[in-house]
Amino acid sequence: MNIHTILFDLDGTLIDTNKLITESFYHTFSQFGLEFTHDEILAFNGPPLKETFEKIDLDKAEAMITTYRDHNLEHHDAYVKIFPNVKETLKKLKMHGIQIGIVTTKMRGTAIRGMKLTGIYDYFDTIIAIDDITNPKPHPEPVLSAMKNIQADPETTLMVGDNHHDIEAGQNAGVKTAGVAWSLKGEEFLRRYHPTYMLHDMKDLLEIIGV
């Protein structure tokens, strides 16, 4: 497969922040006297916080975002870890001249913190975070912005993610897509969005690009 650029979502794809995210939602809702089921909370994992909290309570959305972010940052380093074979794969991709970027719905500062904590920050050629764009995934803008930054061609670009927003953003930007089977929402859920590939291990990328 002729792939020269790979764009990655961050949370749930490269780094495991699932427990941190879930705990931050539980904490926030408890502070505001709200209760949601575990499945409902899983559904909040992926979209921008603003979108999630505004749907719940428009008036309190900003306060909820602040509560969530404070908790998330305070407990960040205790929870965040890298998924298996991520670092080794990124290293090999770079050795073979593949451009790699991050396209995330996180704030830039928090994204970089997670990347530095897990030792992957230096591998990336570009980072597009929520504060860099107007329209978050599934809108194509973040993917297109990342490609523009590194002069990537849609024909030879792959977008990798753990959520339907990632797959749809890639499709909307006209690039190939890959879901990750370790997604919290499950492989079957992601398959409904028809990604070009499904990764069962990050090393599967090396096979896709033929190294």
Number of C-alpha atoms within 10 A of each C-alpha: 8 11 18 19 25 25 28 24 26 25 25 22 23 27 20 22 22 18 11 19 25 17 18 22 25 18 16 23 17 12 12 12 7 11 12 12 8 10 9 10 16 16 13 16 19 21 18 16 20 13 13 17 18 15 10 12 11 13 10 12 18 15 12 23 17 12 18 21 19 14 17 22 14 10 14 20 15 9 14 20 17 20 17 14 13 17 18 12 17 23 14 14 22 14 9 13 10 17 22 25 23 25 27 28 25 20 15 15 11 15 22 17 15 23 23 12 16 19 12 19 16 9 16 16 17 18 23 26 23 18 14 15 13 9 12 22 24 20 18 20 19 27 31 22 18 21 23 12 13 14 12 18 16 19 13 14 25 27 30 29 31 27 27 22 21 31 29 22 24 30 22 16 20 18 22 20 25 25 28 24 21 17 20 17 17 14 18 10 15 23 18 9 17 16 22 16 17 19 18 14 15 20 18 15 22 14 9 13 16 10 9
